[in-house]
C-alpha cells in the first residue's frame, strides 16, 4: 500500500503504479474518517493508498531516556519510539501515572555520533497503557541537533 502525503490545502496527488498517471484530489472529506482508500486509474489498474495528513515527518527510533512530571514527584525511564519536529511518542518502562494534558520534561540521548542530549517540555496528548503521545510545548526553539537528526 502506497503512502500519499496530503498538503496544507488537503490536496493529495495520487499516481497510478502501473501507468504513472497523476491526478490531484481534494481529500478533505477523508480527514476525519478512513485514511485507507481504494483507487481505480483510467487504465483500469486498481490499487490501495493510505492518506498521510501529518505536517511533519515522524522518524522511528529506539532511544532511552527519562521523564519528570511537572508539579508532581513522578519520574521514570522511557524508550522514545518515534519523534518529529512537533511531537514525540514514548513508552514508559514501568507503569506510570501520567495524565492527559500533564506537562512533562523529557531527557533523552540521540543515537548520533555526538550522543546529543535533548531536554524538552511536552504536553501529553494521548495515553494507551504505557504508550504516550505528546506535543512539544514550544516547538520553535527545536534544538539544531534534533533538526539535523530528523533529516538523516
Order of alpha helices (4+ residues) and beta strands (2+ residues): beta-beta-beta-beta-beta-beta-beta-beta-beta-beta-beta-alpha
